[in-house]
């Protein structure tokens, strides 16, 4: 994400004041992430490894879904619901014999 000229100027001013106020902290912050190889690749675009991991996850999810839909039994063909007129209706008891 590119910064506007005004934002760059403000950040440069902040950096300049920080280096004047606390040069030791400014030195540590400027060297932040220099020894970490993953930090430099993250700034350079990341490479192919994150795409490989995403691809493996996607293939695994699709494979599991295929297995799930293949092994899930469907509804039996003879389980047709009966018509409403054929159910037995039981009259409630009134308590009088």
C-alpha positions in Angstrom: 0.0 0.0 0.0 1.6 3.3 -1.1 1.7 6.2 1.2 0.7 9.7 0.2 3.4 12.4 0.2 1.9 14.0 3.3 2.0 10.7 5.2 5.6 10.1 4.1 6.6 13.5 5.3 4.9 12.9 8.7 6.6 9.5 9.1 10.0 10.9 8.2 9.5 13.6 10.8 8.5 11.1 13.4 11.6 9.0 12.6 13.9 12.0 12.8 12.5 13.0 16.2 12.8 9.4 17.5 16.4 9.2 16.4 17.1 12.5 18.2 15.2 11.6 21.4 16.4 7.9 21.8 19.1 6.9 19.3 19.5 3.4 20.9 15.8 2.6 20.4 15.9 4.0 16.9 18.8 1.8 16.1 17.0 -1.3 17.4 13.9 -0.5 15.4 15.8 0.1 12.2 17.4 -3.3 12.5 14.1 -5.0 13.3 13.7 -8.2 11.3 17.1 -8.2 9.6 18.1 -11.6 10.9 14.7 -13.2 10.2 14.6 -14.7 6.7 10.8 -15.1 6.8 10.4 -11.4 7.5 12.3 -10.5 4.3 10.3 -13.0 2.2 7.0 -11.7 3.6 7.9 -8.2 2.4 9.0 -9.5 -1.0 5.7 -11.2 -1.8 5.9 -14.4 0.2 7.0 -16.8 -2.5 5.2 -20.1 -3.4 5.0 -21.8 0.0 1.8 -20.1 1.2 0.1 -20.9 -2.1 1.2 -24.5 -1.8 -0.3 -24.8 1.7 -3.6 -23.2 0.5 -3.7 -25.6 -2.4 -3.2 -28.6 -0.1 -5.9 -27.4 2.2 -8.3 -26.9 -0.7 -7.6 -30.3 -2.2 -8.1 -31.9 1.3 -11.5 -30.1 1.8 -12.8 -31.0 -1.6 -11.7 -34.6 -1.1 -13.5 -34.8 2.2 -16.6 -33.4 0.7 -16.6 -35.9 -2.1 -16.1 -38.8 0.4 -18.9 -37.3 2.6 -21.4 -37.1 -0.2 -20.4 -40.5 -1.7 -20.8 -42.4 1.6 -23.9 -40.6 2.9 -26.9 -42.8 2.4 -29.9 -41.3 0.6 -33.5 -41.6 1.6 -35.0 -45.0 0.9 -37.3 -45.1 -2.2 -40.2 -46.8 -0.3 -40.4 -44.2 2.4 -43.3 -42.2 0.8 -45.2 -40.4 3.5 -48.8 -41.6 3.9 -51.7 -39.3 2.9 -53.3 -37.3 5.6 -56.6 -39.2 5.4 -55.1 -42.6 6.3 -53.8 -41.7 9.7 -55.7 -42.9 12.8 -57.3 -40.3 15.0 -57.7 -41.2 18.6 -60.5 -39.4 20.5 -59.6 -37.9 23.8 -61.0 -39.5 27.0 -63.6 -37.4 28.8 -63.3 -39.2 32.1 -66.9 -40.5 32.0 -67.4 -44.2 31.6 
